Amino acid sequence: MAEGERNRDTRSAEYAARTAAREGARWKRWLGVQAPFRWNLRRLALGLTLDVGCGVGRNLAHLAASGVGVDPNPHAVAEARRRGFEAYTEDSFWASPRAEPASFDALLFSHVLEHVPRPEIAPLVGRYLGLLRPGGRVVLITPQEAGFRSDATHIALLDFEALQDLLGRLGVQLVRSYSFPFPRFAGKVFRYNEFVVIGRKA
């Protein structure tokens, strides 16, 4: 596999190591750059949340004891477990007692769907909807333009319209859409600005 192809392989050991290194950068810890995103997630009071595409566990840390993670990258899952989180590969998750219908209060897809080819996005989210209790929430978070351009593994730019359309096609009621941490216009230059769209299962 060529170097460029490895850089786009989100299931590789290299990708997991690169993600862990980025999140553990000393300057990020000093500045507390995750504090606003931790606050944003915790204020939603999601309850027991399945973090689909949990990576090495950044959002599992934000969710504290109320998060369970699943990820296709076994190296990322191993790192998340090393950090003390409950995380599974896809196969091990579906074989576990956690994969009970209507057992989660929320599904979180944070910085995941932009890595997925467009025809596969709805089936991916739909695969997990049966695990969500009636009235449970679906939280979709994707990068805006500057963030999208920053990672070679990003495939699809999913804005408010695309995410709202996704919920509609899956029969999930739209609750709220907002830009975070700054207004929408900042997303063209600030790489950490996010689209946040929240839906509720009927």
C-alpha positions as CSV (number, residue, x, y, z in Angstrom):
1,M,0.0,0.0,0.0
2,A,1.4,3.4,-1.0
3,E,2.0,6.1,1.7
4,G,-0.9,8.2,0.4
5,E,-3.3,5.3,0.6
6,R,-2.1,4.5,4.2
7,N,-2.8,8.0,5.2
8,R,-6.4,7.6,4.0
9,D,-6.9,4.2,5.8
10,T,-8.9,5.0,8.9
11,R,-8.6,1.4,10.1
12,S,-4.8,1.3,10.1
13,A,-2.5,1.3,13.1
14,E,-0.9,4.5,11.7
15,Y,-4.2,6.3,11.7
16,A,-5.0,5.3,15.3
17,A,-1.5,6.4,16.4
18,R,-1.8,9.7,14.5
19,T,-5.1,10.4,16.1
20,A,-3.8,9.6,19.6
21,A,-0.8,11.8,19.0
22,R,-2.9,14.8,17.9
23,E,-5.2,14.5,20.8
24,G,-2.4,14.2,23.3
25,A,-0.4,17.2,22.0
26,R,1.1,19.1,25.0
27,W,-0.1,22.5,23.7
28,K,-3.7,21.2,23.5
29,R,-3.6,20.0,27.1
30,W,-2.1,23.3,28.3
31,L,-4.7,25.4,26.5
32,G,-7.6,23.1,27.4
33,V,-8.8,23.1,23.8
34,Q,-11.3,20.3,24.5
35,A,-13.1,22.2,27.3
36,P,-15.7,23.8,25.0
37,F,-16.4,20.6,23.2
38,R,-16.7,18.7,26.5
39,W,-19.1,21.3,27.8
40,N,-21.2,21.2,24.6
41,L,-21.6,17.4,24.8
42,R,-22.3,17.3,28.5
43,R,-24.9,20.0,28.5
44,L,-27.0,17.9,26.1
45,A,-27.5,15.4,29.0
46,L,-27.7,12.5,26.6
47,G,-27.8,9.6,29.1
48,L,-26.4,6.3,28.1
49,T,-24.8,7.0,24.7
50,L,-23.3,4.8,22.1
51,D,-20.4,6.7,20.5
52,V,-20.2,5.2,17.0
53,G,-16.7,5.8,15.6
54,C,-15.3,6.5,19.0
55,G,-11.7,6.4,17.8
56,V,-9.2,6.5,20.7
57,G,-11.9,7.8,23.1
58,R,-12.0,11.6,23.0
59,N,-15.7,11.8,23.3
60,L,-15.9,8.8,25.7
61,A,-13.9,11.0,28.0
62,H,-16.4,13.8,27.6
63,L,-19.3,11.4,28.2
64,A,-17.6,9.9,31.3
65,A,-19.3,6.8,32.7
66,S,-22.3,7.2,30.3
67,G,-20.5,6.4,27.1
68,V,-19.9,3.1,25.2
69,G,-17.8,3.2,22.1
70,V,-17.6,1.2,18.9
71,D,-15.1,1.7,16.1
72,P,-14.0,-0.3,13.0
73,N,-10.3,0.4,13.8
74,P,-9.1,-2.3,16.3
75,H,-5.9,-0.3,17.1
76,A,-8.1,2.7,18.1
77,V,-10.3,0.5,20.2
78,A,-7.3,-1.0,22.0
79,E,-6.1,2.6,22.8
80,A,-9.5,3.6,24.0
81,R,-9.6,0.5,26.3
82,R,-6.1,1.3,27.5
83,R,-7.4,4.7,28.6
84,G,-10.1,2.9,30.6
85,F,-13.1,3.3,28.4
86,E,-15.6,0.6,27.4
87,A,-15.0,0.2,23.7
88,Y,-15.6,-2.5,21.1
89,T,-14.7,-3.3,17.5
90,E,-17.8,-3.6,15.4
91,D,-17.9,-7.5,15.4
92,S,-17.2,-7.7,19.2
93,F,-19.9,-5.1,19.9
94,W,-22.6,-6.9,18.0
95,A,-21.7,-10.1,19.8
96,S,-21.8,-8.4,23.2
97,P,-24.7,-7.9,25.7
98,R,-24.5,-4.2,24.8
99,A,-26.2,-4.7,21.5
100,E,-29.7,-5.0,23.0
101,P,-32.6,-3.3,21.1
102,A,-33.7,0.0,22.6
103,S,-31.0,0.0,25.2
104,F,-29.3,3.4,24.5
105,D,-30.6,6.9,25.3
106,A,-28.6,8.4,22.5
107,L,-26.4,7.7,19.4
108,L,-23.4,9.9,18.8
109,F,-21.8,10.2,15.4
110,S,-19.0,12.8,15.9
111,H,-16.5,13.4,13.1
112,V,-17.4,10.0,11.6
113,L,-19.8,10.5,8.7
114,E,-17.4,12.7,6.7
115,H,-15.1,9.6,6.4
116,V,-17.9,7.5,4.8
117,P,-18.8,7.4,1.1
118,R,-22.2,9.1,0.7
119,P,-24.1,5.9,-0.4
120,E,-23.0,4.2,2.8
121,I,-23.9,7.0,5.3
122,A,-27.6,6.3,5.7
123,P,-27.1,2.5,6.1
124,L,-24.4,3.1,8.7
125,V,-26.6,5.3,10.9
126,G,-29.7,3.1,10.2
127,R,-27.8,0.0,11.4
128,Y,-27.7,1.4,14.9
129,L,-31.1,3.0,15.2
130,G,-32.7,-0.2,16.5
131,L,-30.4,0.2,19.6
132,L,-32.0,3.5,20.4
133,R,-35.0,3.7,22.8
134,P,-38.1,5.5,21.6
135,G,-37.6,9.2,22.1
136,G,-33.9,8.8,22.2
137,R,-31.6,11.3,20.4
138,V,-29.3,11.0,17.5
139,V,-26.5,13.5,17.5
140,L,-24.6,14.2,14.3
141,I,-21.4,16.3,14.3
142,T,-19.3,17.0,11.3
143,P,-16.6,19.5,10.4
144,Q,-17.2,22.7,8.5
145,E,-15.1,23.7,5.5
146,A,-11.8,24.4,7.1
147,G,-11.9,21.3,9.2
148,F,-13.0,19.2,6.2
149,R,-10.0,20.4,4.2
150,S,-7.6,19.5,7.0
151,D,-7.8,15.7,6.8
152,A,-7.1,13.6,3.7
153,T,-9.4,10.9,5.0
154,H,-12.5,13.1,4.7
155,I,-14.7,12.1,1.8
156,A,-18.0,14.0,2.1
157,L,-18.7,17.5,3.4
158,L,-22.0,17.2,5.2
159,D,-23.6,20.5,6.1
160,F,-26.9,21.3,7.9
161,E,-29.0,20.5,4.8
162,A,-27.3,17.1,4.2
163,L,-27.5,16.1,7.9
164,Q,-31.1,17.1,8.2
165,D,-32.0,15.3,5.0
166,L,-30.2,12.2,6.4
167,L,-32.4,12.3,9.5
168,G,-35.5,12.7,7.4
169,R,-34.7,9.7,5.3
170,L,-34.3,7.6,8.4
171,G,-37.5,8.8,9.9
172,V,-35.8,10.7,12.8
173,Q,-37.5,14.0,13.8
174,L,-35.2,17.1,13.7
175,V,-34.9,18.8,17.0
176,R,-32.1,21.3,16.6
177,S,-29.2,22.4,14.4
178,Y,-26.4,24.8,15.3
179,S,-22.9,25.8,14.6
180,F,-20.3,25.3,17.3
181,P,-18.2,26.8,18.9
182,F,-18.5,29.9,16.6
183,P,-21.2,31.1,14.2
184,R,-21.5,29.4,10.8
185,F,-19.3,32.0,8.9
186,A,-16.2,31.0,11.0
187,G,-16.2,27.5,9.6
188,K,-14.6,28.6,6.4
189,V,-11.4,29.5,8.2
190,F,-11.5,27.9,11.7
191,R,-10.8,24.2,11.4
192,Y,-12.5,23.2,14.6
193,N,-16.0,24.7,13.8
194,E,-18.7,22.0,13.7
195,F,-22.1,21.4,12.3
196,V,-24.3,19.9,15.1
197,V,-27.6,18.4,14.2
198,I,-29.8,16.6,16.8
199,G,-32.8,14.4,16.1
200,R,-35.2,12.4,18.1
201,K,-36.5,8.9,17.4
202,A,-40.2,8.6,17.2
